[in-house]
Amino acid sequence: MRDISTFRVVPSARSTSIACDAFAVATVEHLLAAFAGLGVRSGCRVVLGGDDELPLLDGSAMAFTKRLLELDLPRSGSVLRVARAGRVTAGEAMYDFAPGDAVNVTAEVDLPASCERIATWNGEPATFMQVARARTFALEADIAELERLGVAQHVDPASVVVVSDDRLWGSGSVAPDEPARHKLLDLVGDAYLAGGPPLGSLRATRPGHARNHQAFAEARARGILEVV
């Protein structure tokens, strides 16, 4: 059994993958978001069934979140805090940090007009369900390329929201802010690997997995974030 801190982030297209000296695991962000959203930092062991990728399930973190709730694991606060105000840029993304007494995470997305642009979470487990149920999404223009790359071969269409310039569609009801909430979900999951989400305010504009990890590493190196 390995502690999450013994893993390192490795390059991965459109997801977060982690590795240790013995093996690697892909698409971990939804499980890590469930841990972060419920404040679970110990007492849980994840056993893989011989695969090197966590299942997409329904495209959200809901299944993981519900199972963790059933286990009634101990909860604890963040081990990371915003030590001083600062901005970090990573590619086209911007990450604005401000000290505070509570966790507040905002994702602002650059998506077509059919989508609402902003989603926010106040750091409370009681409100995390709205974030957890947001499904992964794909731009209509990108679907053919994803299929060509073989990225989407194992994905159930019911677990994906499709975004075009003038509408959103998918299985069941699709809210205009669901893509933004999913970006927020991914941001929360990626923050978990850095010890967060941090105590304080984080606003990420145009976040993405690689950009998130780069930004958290730089923020810690510059003293904007610190472990408590």
C-alpha positions in Angstrom: 0.0 0.0 0.0 1.3 3.4 -1.0 0.5 6.9 0.3 -0.7 9.3 -2.4 2.3 11.5 -1.6 4.7 8.8 -3.0 3.3 9.3 -6.5 4.3 11.8 -9.1 2.3 13.3 -11.9 3.2 12.0 -15.3 2.3 13.5 -18.7 -1.2 12.4 -19.9 -3.5 13.6 -22.6 -6.8 15.1 -21.3 -6.5 13.5 -17.8 -4.3 13.2 -14.8 -2.0 10.2 -14.4 0.2 9.3 -11.5 3.1 7.0 -11.1 5.5 5.5 -8.5 8.6 3.4 -9.1 6.5 0.2 -9.7 3.4 1.2 -11.7 1.3 4.0 -13.1 -2.4 4.8 -12.9 -4.3 7.0 -15.4 -7.5 9.0 -15.1 -7.4 9.5 -11.3 -8.8 13.0 -11.1 -12.4 12.0 -10.4 -11.5 9.7 -7.6 -9.2 12.3 -6.1 -11.9 15.0 -6.4 -14.2 12.7 -4.4 -11.5 12.4 -1.7 -10.9 16.2 -1.7 -14.6 17.1 -1.7 -15.3 14.9 1.3 -12.1 15.8 3.1 -10.9 12.2 3.1 -7.1 12.0 3.5 -6.6 8.7 5.3 -8.2 5.4 6.1 -9.0 4.3 2.5 -7.2 1.8 0.4 -7.7 1.7 -3.4 -7.2 -1.7 -5.0 -6.9 -1.8 -8.8 -8.3 -4.8 -10.7 -5.3 -5.3 -12.9 -6.0 -2.2 -15.0 -3.7 0.8 -15.4 -6.7 3.2 -15.6 -9.5 4.0 -13.3 -13.0 3.5 -14.9 -14.8 6.5 -16.2 -18.1 5.1 -14.8 -20.8 7.8 -15.4 -18.2 10.4 -16.4 -18.4 12.2 -13.1 -17.2 11.7 -9.5 -20.6 10.7 -8.2 -20.1 7.0 -8.0 -16.8 7.4 -6.1 -18.4 10.0 -3.8 -21.4 7.9 -2.9 -19.1 4.9 -2.1 -16.9 7.0 0.1 -19.9 8.3 2.0 -21.1 4.7 2.6 -17.6 3.9 4.1 -18.0 6.8 6.6 -14.3 7.5 6.7 -12.6 10.0 8.9 -12.4 13.5 7.5 -9.8 16.3 7.9 -9.1 19.7 6.5 -6.7 20.8 3.9 -3.0 20.4 4.5 -2.3 23.3 2.2 -3.1 27.0 2.6 -2.7 30.2 0.6 0.1 32.1 2.4 0.0 35.3 0.4 -1.9 36.7 -2.6 -0.4 36.0 -6.0 -1.1 35.1 -9.6 0.4 32.1 -11.4 0.2 31.7 -15.2 0.5 28.4 -17.0 0.1 28.6 -20.7 -3.1 30.4 -21.4 -4.4 29.8 -17.9 -4.3 32.1 -14.9 -4.5 31.1 -11.2 -5.3 33.8 -8.7 -4.7 33.0 -5.0 -5.8 35.0 -1.9 -5.5 34.1 1.8 -8.7 33.3 3.6 -10.2 31.3 6.5 -12.2 28.9 4.3 -11.7 27.0 1.1 -13.2 28.7 -2.0 -12.5 27.4 -5.5 -13.7 28.9 -8.7 -13.2 27.7 -12.3 -13.8 30.1 -15.2 -13.9 28.4 -18.5 -13.4 29.5 -22.1 -16.2 27.5 -23.8 -18.9 28.3 -26.4 -21.8 30.6 -25.6 -24.1 27.6 -24.9 -22.2 27.2 -21.6 -22.2 29.2 -18.4 -18.7 30.3 -17.7 -18.2 30.1 -14.0 -18.6 27.4 -11.3 -17.7 27.8 -7.6 -17.4 25.4 -4.6 -17.2 26.7 -1.0 -15.1 23.8 0.2 -18.0 22.1 2.2 -18.6 18.4 1.8 -22.4 19.1 2.1 -22.3 21.1 -1.2 -19.8 18.9 -3.1 -22.6 16.8 -4.6 -23.4 19.5 -7.2 -19.8 19.4 -8.3 -19.4 15.6 -8.1 -22.3 14.9 -10.5 -20.9 17.0 -13.3 -20.0 14.7 -16.2 -17.0 15.0 -18.5 -17.6 16.8 -21.7 -16.3 17.0 -25.2 -16.5 19.8 -27.8 -18.4 18.6 -30.9 -15.6 19.7 -33.1 -13.1 17.5 -31.2 -15.0 14.2 -31.2 -13.7 13.0 -34.6 -10.1 13.7 -33.5 -10.6 11.9 -30.2 -12.0 8.9 -32.0 -9.0 9.0 -34.4 -6.6 9.0 -31.5 -8.5 6.1 -29.8 -9.0 8.2 -26.7 -12.8 7.7 -26.7 -13.1 4.1 -27.7 -14.1 2.8 -24.2 -16.3 5.7 -23.3 -20.1 5.2 -22.9 -21.8 8.1 -24.7 -24.2 8.4 -21.8 -21.3 9.5 -19.6 -20.3 12.5 -21.8 -21.9 15.9 -22.4 -21.3 17.2 -25.9 -20.8 21.0 -26.3 -21.4 22.9 -29.5 -21.7 26.6 -30.2 -25.5 26.7 -29.7 -26.4 23.8 -27.5 -25.4 21.1 -25.0 -26.7 17.6 -25.2 -26.2 14.2 -23.6 -28.1 11.6 -21.6 -30.8 13.0 -19.4 -30.9 16.6 -18.3 -27.9 18.8 -19.1 -27.5 22.1 -17.2 -25.7 25.0 -18.9 -23.1 25.1 -16.1 -22.4 21.3 -16.2 -19.1 21.7 -18.3 -17.9 24.5 -16.0 -18.7 22.4 -12.9 -16.8 19.5 -14.5 -13.7 21.7 -15.0 -14.1 22.7 -11.3 -14.3 19.0 -10.4 -11.1 18.3 -12.3 -9.4 21.3 -10.6 -10.4 20.1 -7.1 -9.1 16.6 -7.9 -5.8 17.9 -9.3 -5.4 20.2 -6.2 -5.6 17.1 -4.0 -2.3 15.9 -5.3 -0.7 19.1 -4.0 -2.3 18.8 -0.6 -5.4 20.9 -1.3 -7.7 22.4 -2.2 -5.9 25.1 -0.3 -7.4 27.0 2.6 -8.1 30.4 1.0 -9.4 31.5 -2.3 -8.4 30.0 -5.7 -9.8 31.3 -9.0 -8.6 29.4 -12.1 -9.3 30.9 -15.5 -9.0 28.4 -18.4 -7.8 25.5 -16.2 -6.6 22.2 -17.6 -4.9 19.2 -16.1 -1.3 19.9 -17.1 -1.8 23.6 -16.4 -3.2 22.8 -12.9 -0.2 20.7 -11.9 2.2 23.3 -13.2 0.4 26.1 -11.4 0.3 24.3 -8.0 4.0 23.4 -8.3 4.9 27.0 -9.1 2.7 28.5 -6.4 4.4 26.2 -3.8 7.8 27.1 -5.1 7.1 30.8 -4.9 5.6 30.6 -1.4 2.1 31.5 -2.5 1.0 28.1 -1.2 2.4 26.4 1.8 1.9 23.1 3.6 0.5 23.4 7.1 
